[in-house]
Amino acid sequence: MNVQMNLSRNLKDKPADESKLGFGHIFTDHMLMINYTDGKGWHDARIVPYGNLSLDPACQVLHYGQEIFEGLKCYRTPQGGFNLFRPRANFERFARSAERMGMAPLPVEDGLETLMALLDVEKEWTPHQEGTSLYIRPTMIATDNHLGVSTSSTYLYYVILSPSGAYYASGLAPVGIYVEDSYVRAVRGGIGFAKTGGNYAASILAGMNAKHSGYAQVLWLDGVHQRYIEEVGAMNMMFVYEDRRIVTPVLNGSILPGITRDSVLKLGKHLGYETEEARMDIHDVIADIKAGRVTEAFGTGTAAVVSPVNKIRFQGEEIGIGDGGIGHITQQLYDVLTGIQFGKTDDPMGWVVHLK
Ligand SMILES: *Cc1c(COP(=O)(O)O)cnc(C)c1O
């Protein structure tokens, strides 16, 4: 796909203090845009100065939420190069999200190729400090300008880039989670497996309530029985059993199929652990935690990679997991996975894509 270049004449200063980057506050000089029109397909791929979008107030996405996104990172390697981690998986998922939302899928090759063109211009925005990265946010919105609910005949795809700080500024830190038993995030047959803003909108109130109660994340139960574990915040959830078994809820349509989740399952096996995808009843898991059969728990996602969980609040009771610290297997998975992503260790699975 041919990409037109309209480069900025006023380049911004790159952040001087990389310890203060945070997540998603700063954006680079340029963004990528591609339009879709029925009959014409995807067209007018272009790299333009980062700036506001101009949208008609009747624009479909603003009323009916037809929107999807992705999240991945560009890492600086010790050799002075740049790595992406399984980017094809992101564009494959983006196409599945588009299909579920009735949107025009972006061909995977076009997504990859145009992202490479954008990174070729912007890669020097990738920060240098340990654990930092350039966060990549592909997004698609429905842009027809009328209030009738129907599928849009036009879409806008864009990619913005944000230099982001180390998720763990001072090493992995365990968090407490709150089992939400009134609200649900997604239901069977709904849009839970799609990476779309609506799932986040459905989750914000419960997230606020959990924070007020002193917990970092919500542990979501399924939307039908409110009994089976689905996700934790916007991460997938894993439990480690005493027999060196890593168990995660099986994908059921309402769980987002995380690329970190898939990577942990494959890497876990490679490292000699047993891995299992199962329907996980919260009552059984709580009993297993209390009996000491569950020794570690953690969330997985691109932002944190691995987020250790050391306590869980369920039906008014707080239950500690393991010894309250960071589990040995949790730490190992984090170290190996980030080692691969940052190009510090070899890549036995062939997951890394080097920028040219
Ligand atoms: C993006 C996301 C994840 C994690 O997916 P990764 O591909 O590992 O980043 C998990 N749950 C939800 C709801 C998500 O949106």
The ligand as an SDF file (V2000), in Angstrom:
LIG
                    3D

 15 15  0  0  0  0  0  0  0  0999 V2000
   -6.0850   -5.6160   25.2140 C   0  0  0  0  0  0  0  0  0  0  0  0
   -6.7900   -6.3830   26.2720 C   0  0  0  0  0  0  0  0  0  0  0  0
   -6.1980   -7.4640   26.9510 C   0  0  0  0  0  0  0  0  0  0  0  0
   -4.7490   -7.8630   26.7770 C   0  0  0  0  0  0  0  0  0  0  0  0
   -4.4160   -8.1760   25.4810 O   0  0  0  0  0  0  0  0  0  0  0  0
   -2.8690   -8.1410   25.0330 P   0  0  0  0  0  0  0  0  0  0  0  0
   -2.9250   -8.5200   23.6090 O   0  0  0  0  0  0  0  0  0  0  0  0
   -2.1700   -9.1240   25.8710 O   0  0  0  0  0  0  0  0  0  0  0  0
   -2.3970   -6.7440   25.2780 O   0  0  0  0  0  0  0  0  0  0  0  0
   -6.9630   -8.1670   27.8660 C   0  0  0  0  0  0  0  0  0  0  0  0
   -8.2380   -7.8190   28.1260 N   0  0  0  0  0  0  0  0  0  0  0  0
   -8.8330   -6.7830   27.5200 C   0  0  0  0  0  0  0  0  0  0  0  0
  -10.2360   -6.4580   27.8450 C   0  0  0  0  0  0  0  0  0  0  0  0
   -8.1360   -6.0360   26.5690 C   0  0  0  0  0  0  0  0  0  0  0  0
   -8.7440   -4.9960   25.9810 O   0  0  0  0  0  0  0  0  0  0  0  0
  1  2  1  0
  2  3  1  0
  2 14  2  0
  3  4  1  0
  3 10  2  0
  4  5  1  0
  5  6  1  0
  6  7  2  0
  6  8  1  0
  6  9  1  0
 10 11  1  0
 11 12  2  0
 12 13  1  0
 12 14  1  0
 14 15  1  0
M  END
$$$$
